[in-house]
């Protein structure tokens, strides 16, 4: 009754560091480009709604913002 039978906390499969690094890099890339796309949409909406650019003007600003982000990042 007084015996302590604990499971090995690291008893699973050994860690695959290459797969972990690939997953981390994918997560960082998706987060970066998701943030860039969100910012580009907000800038395009501001231009389209408040600067009188309309839908196509906002679309052009969106595409230009993505192109600029591609070269900057």
C-alpha positions as MATLAB code, in Angstrom:
seq = 'XXXXXXXXXXXXXXXXXXXXXXXXXXXXXXXXXXXXXXXXXXXXXXXXXXXXXXXXXXXXXXXXXXXXXXXXX';
ca = [
       0.000    0.000    0.000;
       2.817    2.381    0.712;
       4.628    1.661   -2.521;
       4.851    4.533   -4.967;
       4.345    3.311   -8.490;
       4.769    6.249  -10.791;
       4.820    6.247  -14.529;
       7.956    7.385  -16.251;
       7.242   11.019  -17.249;
       9.523   10.719  -20.260;
       8.508    7.210  -21.176;
       7.163    8.063  -24.610;
       8.978    7.906  -27.870;
      12.263    9.778  -28.085;
      11.934   13.347  -29.262;
      12.389   13.871  -32.984;
      14.226   17.192  -33.000;
      14.220   17.579  -36.774;
      10.444   17.196  -36.911;
      10.058   19.562  -33.960;
      12.187   22.188  -35.682;
      10.246   21.852  -38.960;
       6.949   22.211  -37.096;
       8.235   25.261  -35.210;
       9.478   26.915  -38.412;
       6.123   26.265  -40.106;
       4.289   27.759  -37.127;
       6.489   30.870  -37.192;
       6.035   31.296  -40.960;
       2.247   30.904  -40.771;
       2.064   33.329  -37.858;
       4.225   35.886  -39.680;
       2.273   35.705  -42.945;
      -1.068   35.588  -41.146;
      -0.142   38.803  -39.357;
       1.034   40.387  -42.618;
      -2.204   39.393  -44.374;
      -4.312   40.776  -41.519;
      -2.423   44.076  -41.565;
      -2.718   44.266  -45.372;
      -6.482   43.680  -45.177;
      -6.857   46.424  -42.565;
      -4.795   48.887  -44.617;
      -6.746   48.016  -47.771;
     -10.081   48.405  -45.973;
      -9.033   51.780  -44.580;
      -8.006   52.918  -48.052;
     -11.127   51.525  -49.687;
     -13.642   52.826  -47.150;
     -12.168   56.070  -45.867;
      -9.924   57.333  -48.658;
     -12.485   56.841  -51.393;
     -10.540   54.114  -53.154;
     -13.466   51.744  -53.425;
     -13.245   47.980  -53.758;
     -10.711   47.836  -56.571;
      -8.531   50.521  -55.022;
      -8.499   48.573  -51.770;
      -7.719   45.388  -53.664;
      -4.768   47.053  -55.372;
      -3.487   48.361  -52.032;
      -3.868   44.862  -50.543;
      -1.815   43.279  -53.315;
       0.816   46.024  -53.123;
       1.082   45.611  -49.341;
       1.649   41.866  -49.758;
       4.300   42.476  -52.423;
       6.104   44.985  -50.200;
       5.946   42.546  -47.272;
       7.359   39.769  -49.482;
      10.443   41.849  -50.283;
      10.856   43.298  -46.781;
      10.448   40.051  -44.875;
];
